[in-house]
Amino acid sequence: MIISNKYELLNQIGEGGFGKIYKGRNIRTGENVAIKIEEISNGTKLLKNETMIYRYLSSGEGIPEVKWFGVDDKYNYMVLTLLGDSLSDLKMKQPTKSFSFEETIRIASQMLQRLEYIHSMGLIHRDVKPDNFLMDKHQKLYIIDFGLCKKYTKNGAHTENKQISKIIGTPTFASVNVHNLNQPSRRDDLESMLYVLLELYLGNLEWKDCENHDEIKEKKQRLLNNLCLPEQFKQFLIYVRQLKYYEKPDYKYLNELLFIEKPT
């Protein structure tokens, strides 16, 4: 299948709630690309909004380039730079199915930079999880999937903390505040980031296979009692959980916290 007389669909490489992702190729240059497809019939227009967000964030490091957006009778299409494996895929390729502490911290520093940049642009991601971070061949981390991304400011002021009707994002990585049906803000992206780091380092989260959201929340609330939790991660979690809804996180402090020497 050829799109716009330029891009050829090759094989499916991913799927989300609102569309599918394919590996593709620019038939004029031979460049491999990622092509995200959304059915027009679902009426969401998420892909058009996501394209606008990618372009708005395009000057930031670790943001994939949108090469083209278009439509036909049935689908919306977004063509992006094709990157490497997700953190989920890379974890599973490790002999221990987890990353070393040092590797996890290197990833954490880049992850924090990406979120700080997104937040500085007035947006929150709202679906921070291992599948939404990709690594290129130079070990540079990219953040993807802005389908749930939203502005947290309006006319220069922070949005109000309103109750939501259901969990936004992926329950495994959602913050305790989001479990309590509070509107997500910057603090919640960072709490989700901590859960991602724990999964990379420990290999799995103890609530990973839980389907009951209350049980997941309870396990998260007891996390600080976990003796396997590195001190850096414990202090990181304590800090982000005490942040107020409107409060700007101290990203410099959090980055310094990550690099405190690990006790032997």
N, C-alpha and C positions, 0 to 999 in steps of 0.2 A: 504494500500500500504506500503510495506517494502522497505527501501532504504539501500543498502550495507549490507543486512542481519542483520541490527542493529537498524535502526531508522524507526518507524512507524509514518506515517502521520495521524493526528487526524482531526483537523478542521482548516479552513482558518481563520486567525486573522488579515490579512492586505494585501494590494496590492499597488504596485507602478507602475511607468511607464514602468518598464522593468521586472517585475516579481511579484510573489505572496509569501506571508509569511504564514506559517502554524504552528500551535502548533503541536508538535510531542512528541514522547516518545522513550527513549532508551529501547528496549525490553529486554536487558540483565540486566540493573541496575534499570529500572523503573523510571529513571530521566526524567522529562519533559524538552523539548528543543524547540527552535524556528528553523524552517527550511525554508530557503529562496530558491526559485526555479526560474530559468531563462531558457527560451526556447533557445536551441542552435541555432534554425533556425533564431532568430533575429540578430545573428551575432555580438552582442555588446561586449561580453566577460567582461561585467561589474562586474559580480559576482566573477570571478577569480581575477580581480584587487582589488575588495573590500575586498576579503579574505586576499590578500597580505597586504593591509593597516591595517586591524584589527591586523594581526600578527606583523606588524611593530610597531604598537602602544601598543602592548599587556602589556607592563610593566607599563603603565599609569593607574591611578585611574579612575574608571568610564568608562572603555572600556570593552565591553562584550568579553567573550572568544570564539574564534572559535574552535569548537570541531572536525570538520571534513569538508573537501571539496572533492567533487567527481563529476563524470559525468556518464551519460549513453547515450543511443542512441539519446534521445530527450532533456535532461535537464542537466543543471549545478545545483549543490546543495551546499548550505552552511549551516552548523548546528552550532547554537550559543546557549549560555546560554539563557534560558527563563527568562525574567525579568517581572516586574510589568506593570502597566498602563502607558501610555504616559501622558505628561502634559496636552494634549488636553482632554484625557479621565478623568483625575483627576479634571480638571477644571469643567467639566460638572457634576461631582458628588457632587460639592459643592452646598449647599443650595442657594447661591447667584449666582451660575455659574461663580464665580470668586474667587481668593485667597485674603486673607487679605494682607495688605501692609507688615507686618512682615513675613508672609509665602513667599511672592514674593521675598523679599530680601534674605531670606535663600536659596531659589532656585537660585537666581541670583549669589550668591557667588560661589556656586558649578558650575554653568554654566560657569562662568568666568574662574574658575580653569581648566575646561575641555578644553576650547578654548585656554587658554594660553599654556597648555601642547601640544595640537595638533600643534599650531603655533611654539612651540619650537622645534618640530620635522620636521620643514620645510614644513608643509602642511597647507592648508586652507580647511575648510569644504565645503563652498559654498552653503549649503542648510540648514541653521539654522532655525528651526521652531519648534513649540510645539510637533508635532508628532515625532520628531527625538530626544526627550529626554524622557527617561523612569526612573521610580522610583522603587527601590526594596522595600522589606518589612521593611528594616532598614532606609528608607528615604534617601538612597544614590542615587544620580543622575547619570545616564548613558547616553552617547551620542551614537547614532546609525546612520546607513545609510550613508556610505561613497562612494556611487555611483558617486557623483559629485566631490568628494575630489580631490585635485590636489596639486602638489608641487609648491611653489612660489619662489623656488630658483633653480638655475642651475649652476653647477660648482662653488658653493659658492657665487654666485651673485644673487641678486633679479631679477626676470623676468621683462621684459619691460611692460609698460602700453600700451597695444595695444587695439584697438577698437574691440568689439565683435559684432556679427551679430544679437544676440537676448539676452534677459534676461536669465541669468543663475540662476537656483534655482527656488524658489516659489515667484511669483510677490508680494504677500501680505507682505512678510517679506524681500524682496530684498532692498538693500540700494539705496539711490538716485543716487550714482555713477553708480551702475549697471543698473538702469533705463536709465541713460545717455549712456549706452553701453560701459562703461569702464571696463576693465578686473578686476575681484574681487581681493582684497588682504586682509590682516589681518583686516584692518579697517572695511571692509564690513561685515565680520563675526560678528563683535562687534555691528555694527549698526543693523543688523538683530536680534541679541540678545536683543537689547533694544525694538524692536517691539514685540518680544515674551513676554518680561516682561510686556509690556503695555497690551497685550491681556490677560495675566493671571490676572493682577490687575484690569483692567477696565471691563473685561468680554468680550470685543469685540473691534475691531479696526474700526474706522469710515469708512475706505475704504475696509473693509472685503468683502463686496458683490459687489464691483466695478469690472467690467470686462475690462474697458478701462485703459490701462497702464498709459497713460498720466494723467488721472484723479487721479489714485493712487499716482503717483509721486507728483502731485500738493498738494494733501492732506498731504503727508509726509513732503513736504517743508514748509507747514503752521503749522506743529505740535507744534513748539515752542510757538505758540500763544495760545495753548490750556490751559485754566485756570485749567483744571483737572490734568495737568501733574505735578507729584511730582517734587520738586526741584532737588532731586538726579538724576532723570531720565532726566530732562532738561539739567543739567550740563554734564551728561554722553553723551547725544546726541551731545551737543555742542562740546565736546572734540573729539569724534570719527569722527565727520564730518570735523573737521579742520586738521585731520591727512593727511599727504601726502601718496601717493600710496606706496612708498618704506618704510615709517616710521614704526618703531617698537612701538606698543602701550605701555603705562606705565600701566601695569596691576595692580600693587600695588596701584597706585593712583586711578584707577577705583574702586578697591575693597574698599578702604577707603571712596571714594565718596558715595558708596552705603549705608554705615553705618552711614552717617551723620544723627544726630537726626532729625526726621521728625517734621516739625512745627505743632503745635496743632491749 
